[in-house]
Amino acid sequence: MIVAIDGPAGAGKSTVASRLAERLGFRYLDTGAMYRALTWLAMHDGIDLGEGDRLGELARASRVELDESGRVSIAGSDVTSAIRQSRIDRMVPVVARHPEVREVMRERQRELAEQGDAVIEGRDIGTVVCPDADVKVYLVADRRVREERRQAERPDIGADALATDLRARDDSDRARMQPAADALEIDTSDLDVDDVVDRIEAIVRQRSARHLSVGGVDRSFPTDERAEPARPDDGTASGA
């Protein structure tokens, strides 16, 4: 089963997707990390980020690896921490806008999706990468809330700079980032992480039960035995 979670920066994709995957016992695929890794490598190698052809060739020659512990590597380097630097934040949209790059990345993402049950988060998973995903979710949030979340994640960057960056990313993503027609849209502005995860988990389990009754294949997931999910006071949904 594939669960696709899309949405803009700061809507909560990463946090929600990783926690949902943990609950369900699914793999978690952070497609944004793949673009970040390629951006890091291109900058490391001194490649002009405006050259789509060269970046596409680099992406095809340098597979991004995502392991089960959440580590990210490319070209033999563990870049898990490096790709979260502010300089990468600023340049990822420049790299991701190239069709040559997106073509290679989408191919790799589909390969990963074919390996079994997964929660995949990104910007066009439900519409382009996995249009046949079993469950599609599109997360949104007020711009003010998204800016606050990004500020909490990047305290080393000024609020004005982060707001400008967020607007730039929204403008860059607008053409290709639209919810799938059959996606469930959830506004996370006033919800904590577990509220969002609970809603998606219920849908996944409902779809799984339906598939089981029709196909007769046991696709049951680990059962969360908590009587009531924990509600951290400051656990509002966040994510890149």
LINTAWO-V631707 format. One record per backbone hydrogen bond with DSSP energy under -0.5 kcal/mol. CO is the residue of the C=O (numbers start at 0). NH is the residue of the N-H. If there is no record, write none. Layout:
co->[CO,CO]
nh->[NH,NH]
//
This chain:
co->[0,1,1,1,2,2,3,3,4,5,7,11,12,13,14,15,16,17,18,19,20,20,23,26,26,27,28,28,29,29,30,30,31,32,33,34,35,36,37,38,39,40,41,42,47,49,50,51,52,53,54,55,56,57,62,64,64,66,70,71,71,72,73,76,76,78,80,81,84,84,85,86,87,88,90,91,92,94,97,97,98,99,100,101,102,103,104,105,106,107,108,109,111,112,116,117,117,118,118,119,120,121,123,123,124,129,134,135,136,137,138,139,141,142,143,144,145,146,147,148,149,153,157,158,159,160,161,162,163,164,165,166,167,168,169,172,172,175,179,182,183,183,185,185,187,190,191,192,193,194,195,196,197,198,199,200,201,202,203,204,205,206,207,208,209,210,211,216,222,231,234,237,238,238]
nh->[117,3,133,134,4,119,5,136,121,138,10,15,16,17,18,19,20,21,22,23,24,25,221,28,118,29,30,120,32,33,33,34,35,36,37,38,39,40,41,42,43,44,46,45,50,51,54,55,56,57,58,59,60,61,74,66,72,69,66,78,79,64,76,73,78,82,83,84,87,88,89,90,91,92,94,95,96,97,100,101,102,103,104,105,106,107,108,109,110,111,112,113,114,115,26,2,119,28,120,4,30,6,127,128,129,132,3,183,5,185,7,187,145,146,147,148,149,150,151,152,153,156,161,162,163,164,165,166,167,168,169,170,171,172,173,175,176,177,182,184,137,185,139,187,190,236,195,196,197,198,199,200,201,202,203,204,205,206,207,208,209,210,211,212,213,214,215,218,224,234,192,14,9,11]
//
